[in-house]
Amino acid sequence: MIQDSTIKQEVQEEWDGVRAFQLRIQAHLNVSSGIGSTGATHQLRNISQNLTLLFAFSVLEKTLKQLRDEGLFQEKYSGLKKLMHSSKKVLPWQDFLLIDKAREDRNKVAHQQEILERAECWKYIDGIENELVSWKVVVNPKPFNH
């Protein structure tokens, strides 16, 4: 859907970066839980995935701003909530309610330092990816095994 090929490539690379970051976190946490190790705490595992969720929302927000700037929908404000709701009638959202709930939870992480369980983060990140793929902004995403 993004017409500007440079921006589309940037979004694809940023999304690939989200998934690569997620894989690196998982690999390091798995190593830290090996034999003879005190292991990563449950909270550290959650915090790591919460950071990845923030990165994922950054990609979604950049995508929505670009689609707005290209005239796909009208919204004078750049806040994520406004962008999402203004795009709802024109974008083929796969699960708007899930992503809107994720946005609310993301705000709790970003502004109130609440920590979500990592499985919740994974569900939200997968949901964002589903939207980006359905909008043909991200192609051939790298799989992440939870």
C-alpha positions as CSV (number, residue, x, y, z in Angstrom):
1,M,0.0,0.0,0.0
2,I,2.9,2.4,0.6
3,Q,3.7,4.0,-2.7
4,D,7.1,5.5,-1.8
5,S,9.4,2.6,-2.5
6,T,12.2,4.1,-0.3
7,I,9.8,4.4,2.7
8,K,8.4,0.9,2.0
9,Q,11.9,-0.6,2.1
10,E,12.7,1.3,5.3
11,V,9.5,-0.1,7.0
12,Q,10.4,-3.6,5.8
13,E,13.9,-3.3,7.2
14,E,12.6,-1.9,10.5
15,W,10.2,-4.8,10.8
16,D,12.9,-7.2,10.0
17,G,14.8,-5.5,12.8
18,V,12.0,-6.0,15.2
19,R,12.0,-9.7,14.5
20,A,15.8,-10.0,14.6
21,F,15.8,-8.1,17.9
22,Q,13.2,-10.6,19.2
23,L,15.3,-13.5,18.1
24,R,18.5,-12.1,19.7
25,I,16.7,-11.5,23.0
26,Q,15.4,-15.1,23.0
27,A,18.8,-16.5,22.2
28,H,20.5,-14.6,24.9
29,L,17.9,-15.4,27.5
30,N,18.0,-19.1,26.6
31,V,21.8,-19.1,26.9
32,S,21.6,-17.3,30.3
33,S,19.3,-20.1,31.5
34,G,21.8,-22.9,30.6
35,I,23.5,-25.3,33.0
36,G,25.5,-23.6,35.8
37,S,23.7,-20.3,35.2
38,T,21.5,-18.5,37.6
39,G,19.2,-17.8,34.6
40,A,17.2,-14.9,33.4
41,T,14.4,-14.0,35.7
42,H,10.8,-14.2,34.6
43,Q,10.6,-10.4,34.9
44,L,13.7,-9.8,32.7
45,R,12.2,-12.1,30.0
46,N,9.0,-10.0,30.1
47,I,10.8,-6.7,30.1
48,S,12.8,-7.7,27.1
49,Q,9.7,-8.5,25.1
50,N,8.0,-5.3,26.2
51,L,10.8,-3.4,24.6
52,T,10.3,-5.3,21.4
53,L,6.6,-4.4,21.5
54,L,7.5,-0.7,21.7
55,F,9.7,-1.2,18.6
56,A,6.9,-3.0,16.8
57,F,4.5,-0.1,17.5
58,S,7.0,2.4,16.2
59,V,6.9,0.5,12.8
60,L,3.1,0.5,12.8
61,E,3.0,4.2,13.6
62,K,5.5,5.1,10.9
63,T,3.4,3.0,8.4
64,L,0.2,4.8,9.3
65,K,1.8,8.2,9.1
66,Q,3.2,7.4,5.6
67,L,-0.2,6.1,4.4
68,R,-1.8,9.3,5.7
69,D,0.8,11.5,4.1
70,E,0.2,9.6,0.8
71,G,-3.5,10.6,1.1
72,L,-5.0,7.2,1.8
73,F,-6.9,8.7,4.7
74,Q,-7.2,12.1,6.4
75,E,-6.0,12.9,9.9
76,K,-4.4,16.1,11.0
77,Y,-2.9,14.7,14.2
78,S,-0.1,12.2,14.4
79,G,-1.0,10.4,17.5
80,L,-1.2,6.6,17.1
81,K,-4.8,6.4,18.4
82,K,-6.0,9.1,16.0
83,L,-4.1,7.5,13.1
84,M,-5.6,4.1,13.8
85,H,-9.1,5.2,14.1
86,S,-9.0,7.5,11.1
87,S,-7.6,4.7,9.0
88,K,-10.2,2.1,10.1
89,K,-12.6,2.8,7.3
90,V,-10.0,2.6,4.5
91,L,-7.4,0.0,5.6
92,P,-8.2,-3.7,5.6
93,W,-7.6,-4.2,9.3
94,Q,-7.5,-7.9,10.2
95,D,-8.1,-7.4,13.9
96,F,-8.5,-3.8,14.8
97,L,-9.8,-4.5,18.3
98,L,-6.7,-6.6,19.1
99,I,-4.3,-3.9,17.9
100,D,-6.3,-1.1,19.7
101,K,-6.1,-3.1,22.9
102,A,-2.4,-3.6,22.3
103,R,-2.0,0.1,21.8
104,E,-3.7,0.8,25.2
105,D,-1.4,-1.8,26.8
106,R,1.6,-0.3,25.0
107,N,0.8,3.1,26.5
108,K,0.8,1.5,29.9
109,V,4.3,0.1,29.2
110,A,5.6,3.4,27.7
111,H,4.1,5.9,30.1
112,Q,3.4,4.0,33.3
113,Q,6.3,1.4,33.2
114,E,3.9,-1.5,33.5
115,I,5.2,-4.8,32.3
116,L,3.2,-7.2,30.2
117,E,3.7,-10.9,30.2
118,R,5.8,-11.9,27.2
119,A,3.1,-14.1,25.7
120,E,0.9,-11.0,25.5
121,C,3.7,-9.1,23.8
122,W,4.1,-12.0,21.3
123,K,0.4,-12.0,20.5
124,Y,0.4,-8.2,19.9
125,I,3.6,-8.3,17.8
126,D,2.2,-11.1,15.7
127,G,-1.0,-9.1,15.3
128,I,0.9,-6.0,14.1
129,E,2.8,-8.2,11.7
130,N,-0.5,-9.6,10.4
131,E,-1.7,-6.0,9.7
132,L,1.5,-5.0,7.9
133,V,1.5,-8.1,5.8
134,S,-2.2,-7.7,4.9
135,W,-1.4,-4.1,3.8
136,K,1.5,-5.4,1.7
137,V,3.9,-3.2,3.6
138,V,5.9,-6.2,4.9
139,V,6.5,-9.3,2.8
140,N,8.1,-12.6,3.8
141,P,8.4,-11.8,7.5
142,K,10.9,-13.8,9.4
143,P,9.2,-16.4,11.6
144,F,9.5,-16.2,15.4
145,N,9.0,-19.4,17.4
146,H,7.5,-18.5,20.7
